[in-house]
Amino acid sequence: MNLLAVDALDVRHGLLQAVRAVSFNIERGETIALVGANGAGKTTLLRAIAGAHAATGGRVSFNGADVTHMPAHSRVAQGIALVPEGRRLFAKMSVEENLMLARAAGRPGAWTIDAVMEAFPNLKARRNARAGTLSGGEQQATAIGRALMTNPELLMLDEVSLGLSPLAVDRVYASLQTLLNSGTTIVLVEQDLTRALRVAGRVICMLEGRIALEGKAADLTREQVTQAYFGLNKTGAGAAA
């Protein structure tokens, strides 16, 4: 059974249809790179899966249950976690307080504050610091740790490297490697195609709200993904009809 099944999903922003009849499945333990240009619909898709944006059509199933109209907090309790673009931490609260807040909304499991500190060692010295005083990389690590504190089965990461220095990106990905190696099911939105192709088992490329290309990362070239990214291969291998 698939962990996540998205079937003909439509999502709107007012009169604008941001996601158009999107369908795909994710198996337990997969790492999916969701790529596409700005405005392709990636963030809206993740928010719809997480319950932060209402779907206008189609279906989202998680662990075999229909969650299409389930509120966001109930999806967290089911095991779906989203690290949003921009991180959205509580700036005046400490790192530990941000983490503790998430634990109250989640499920029991292996992820504790100490486990997060081990996965993101750069946070250990900043444990009691206000989130608003952290560097970009530290804030991103805290945001990921906050999602992990809910003990999710599906972790969705929106724009992991956005606004970070190359060094900070390297540090975040070094910490993420623990998750990638552990079999955690991950959907990763990443603008860096080289990095996305390196860490993902499968790639889904969106264009104008639709899936333009989907396939195993090992079977796709950077050129194929780039062409789908910019809408240059309407009939490429794996392209949506």
C-alpha positions as MATLAB code, in Angstrom:
seq = 'MNLLAVDALDVRHGLLQAVRAVSFNIERGETIALVGANGAGKTTLLRAIAGAHAATGGRVSFNGADVTHMPAHSRVAQGIALVPEGRRLFAKMSVEENLMLARAAGRPGAWTIDAVMEAFPNLKARRNARAGTLSGGEQQATAIGRALMTNPELLMLDEVSLGLSPLAVDRVYASLQTLLNSGTTIVLVEQDLTRALRVAGRVICMLEGRIALEGKAADLTREQVTQAYFGLNKTGAGAAA';
ca = [
       0.000    0.000    0.000;
       1.223    3.502   -0.829;
       1.883    5.826    2.095;
       0.498    8.807    0.138;
      -1.794    8.814   -2.882;
      -2.738   12.046   -4.651;
      -5.475   11.630   -7.253;
      -6.524   14.334   -9.729;
      -5.902   17.076   -7.167;
      -7.031   20.599   -8.001;
      -6.177   23.604   -5.821;
      -7.101   27.244   -6.406;
      -6.065   30.662   -5.170;
      -9.291   32.504   -5.867;
      -9.752   32.444   -9.640;
      -6.225   31.134  -10.215;
      -5.913   27.362  -10.495;
      -2.473   26.673   -9.000;
      -2.591   22.850   -9.072;
      -4.255   21.090  -11.992;
      -5.332   17.436  -11.876;
      -2.116   16.287  -10.197;
      -1.805   12.558   -9.487;
       1.089   10.584   -7.991;
       1.836    8.013   -5.306;
       4.616    7.833   -2.727;
       5.763    4.564   -1.216;
       6.955    4.305    2.355;
      10.658    5.159    2.642;
      10.930    7.029   -0.658;
      12.715   10.357   -1.090;
      10.989   12.515   -3.712;
      12.471   15.693   -5.176;
       9.664   18.058   -6.207;
      11.127   20.614   -8.594;
       9.878   23.366  -10.861;
      10.179   27.084  -11.508;
       8.684   29.709   -9.207;
       4.915   29.644   -9.573;
       4.813   26.046  -10.803;
       2.521   25.036   -7.931;
       4.972   23.171   -5.675;
       4.270   25.049   -2.450;
       0.515   24.997   -3.019;
       0.659   21.245   -3.604;
       2.543   20.634   -0.354;
       0.189   22.904    1.582;
      -2.820   21.028    0.164;
      -1.331   17.686    1.218;
      -0.657   19.086    4.692;
      -4.166   20.537    4.990;
      -3.030   24.157    5.099;
      -4.803   24.942    1.813;
      -8.156   23.459    0.830;
      -8.382   21.316   -2.290;
     -11.077   22.220   -4.805;
     -11.118   18.813   -6.447;
      -9.545   15.393   -6.323;
      -8.442   13.269   -3.397;
      -5.547   12.902   -0.950;
      -5.153    9.548    0.797;
      -2.674    8.778    3.571;
      -2.090    5.256    4.848;
      -5.167    4.220    2.882;
      -7.495    6.778    4.519;
      -9.084    9.744    2.749;
      -7.700   12.924    4.367;
      -8.787   15.359    1.639;
     -11.036   17.376    3.946;
      -9.251   16.641    7.215;
      -7.977   19.778    9.035;
      -4.235   20.387    9.208;
      -3.829   19.580   12.919;
      -5.526   16.223   12.405;
      -3.140   15.408    9.547;
      -0.211   16.161   11.849;
      -1.662   13.652   14.293;
      -1.915   11.151   11.434;
       1.792   11.582   10.643;
       2.072   14.340    8.005;
       4.522   17.180    8.697;
       5.408   20.229    6.589;
       8.459   22.445    6.984;
       7.106   25.597    5.299;
       8.981   27.954    3.036;
      10.351   30.775    5.191;
      10.504   28.478    8.266;
       7.878   30.476   10.277;
       9.380   29.976   13.705;
       8.163   31.769   16.814;
      10.932   34.366   16.875;
      10.657   35.324   20.557;
      10.617   31.735   21.754;
      13.765   29.695   22.284;
      14.824   26.807   20.077;
      13.727   24.364   22.765;
      10.369   26.090   23.202;
       9.716   25.894   19.450;
      10.475   22.185   19.558;
       8.348   21.542   22.634;
       5.378   23.303   21.066;
       5.456   20.879   18.138;
       5.609   17.838   20.400;
       2.225   18.719   21.856;
       0.640   18.552   18.396;
       2.257   15.353   17.232;
       2.475   11.663   18.002;
       4.605    9.597   20.348;
       7.809    8.299   18.834;
      11.586    8.337   18.744;
      12.020   12.042   18.002;
      12.734   13.979   21.188;
      14.607   17.215   21.844;
      17.799   15.258   22.493;
      17.339   13.293   19.256;
      16.901   16.536   17.300;
      20.053   17.961   18.902;
      21.977   14.872   17.831;
      20.670   15.148   14.269;
      21.419   18.899   14.140;
      24.491   19.377   16.362;
      24.790   23.066   15.448;
      21.677   23.653   17.598;
      23.161   22.298   20.817;
      24.859   25.558   21.778;
      21.790   27.548   20.680;
      19.214   25.477   22.530;
      18.122   28.355   24.783;
      18.589   31.136   22.224;
      15.588   32.959   20.786;
      14.739   31.700   17.306;
      14.838   35.251   15.949;
      18.542   35.535   16.797;
      19.582   32.402   14.897;
      21.407   32.312   11.595;
      19.495   31.180    8.510;
      20.962   27.697    8.695;
      20.168   27.396   12.393;
      16.610   28.545   11.773;
      16.174   25.957    9.034;
      17.555   23.226   11.305;
      15.116   24.328   14.027;
      12.206   24.283   11.579;
      13.081   20.768   10.442;
      13.566   19.682   14.053;
      10.181   21.134   14.966;
       8.542   19.013   12.258;
      10.416   15.921   13.412;
       9.146   16.443   16.968;
       5.678   15.468   15.679;
       7.172   12.055   14.771;
       5.892   12.119   11.187;
       5.640    9.271    8.711;
       5.806   11.792    5.858;
       8.118   14.812    6.085;
       7.697   17.543    3.454;
      10.425   20.176    3.164;
       9.637   23.317    1.176;
      12.656   25.181   -0.271;
      15.286   23.759    2.072;
      18.154   25.911    0.777;
      16.265   29.131    0.021;
      18.119   32.192    1.312;
      20.947   30.199    2.883;
      24.667   30.566    2.263;
      26.390   27.636    0.505;
      28.048   26.683    3.794;
      24.714   26.707    5.630;
      23.142   24.570    2.893;
      25.958   22.035    3.203;
      25.423   21.851    6.964;
      21.671   21.396    6.662;
      22.075   18.638    4.076;
      24.747   16.927    6.142;
      22.236   16.736    8.992;
      19.443   15.671    6.650;
      21.561   12.742    5.513;
      20.697   11.013    8.787;
      17.016   11.185    7.817;
      17.680   10.114    4.246;
      19.602    7.077    5.476;
      16.997    6.151    8.079;
      14.205    5.399    5.625;
      12.083    8.438    6.543;
       9.635    9.233    3.738;
      10.560   12.680    2.428;
       9.241   15.095   -0.183;
      11.855   17.738   -0.856;
      11.284   20.979   -2.770;
      14.674   22.151   -3.951;
      15.771   24.725   -6.561;
      19.273   23.237   -6.764;
      18.698   20.522   -9.381;
      22.131   18.958   -8.901;
      21.550   18.487   -5.203;
      17.969   17.315   -5.726;
      19.019   14.653   -8.239;
      21.788   13.524   -5.904;
      19.628   12.858   -2.836;
      16.280   11.782   -4.322;
      15.202    8.372   -5.518;
      12.484    9.879   -7.699;
      11.885   13.275   -9.269;
       8.578   15.021   -9.951;
       8.847   18.204  -12.021;
       5.905   20.606  -12.091;
       5.085   23.176  -14.732;
       2.105   25.541  -14.615;
       0.344   23.472  -11.969;
       0.771   20.111  -13.685;
       3.308   17.305  -13.549;
       5.564   17.779  -16.570;
       7.997   14.947  -15.816;
       8.184   12.094  -13.338;
      10.706    9.291  -13.022;
      13.515    7.682  -11.100;
      16.384   10.080  -10.548;
      18.851    7.475  -11.816;
      16.955    7.242  -15.128;
      16.712   10.993  -15.774;
      19.432   13.291  -17.010;
      19.870   16.819  -15.789;
      19.015   17.953  -19.334;
      15.670   16.133  -19.268;
      14.753   17.670  -15.927;
      15.893   21.131  -17.040;
      13.818   20.923  -20.216;
      10.726   19.884  -18.262;
      11.455   22.636  -15.722;
      11.227   25.265  -18.468;
       8.526   23.538  -20.532;
      10.786   22.586  -23.404;
       9.916   18.864  -23.651;
       6.162   18.464  -23.748;
       6.518   14.847  -24.869;
       9.598   13.762  -22.897;
       9.865   10.409  -21.133;
       7.628   10.313  -18.105;
       5.819   13.535  -19.042;
       2.223   13.912  -18.035;
      -0.315   13.532  -20.811;
];
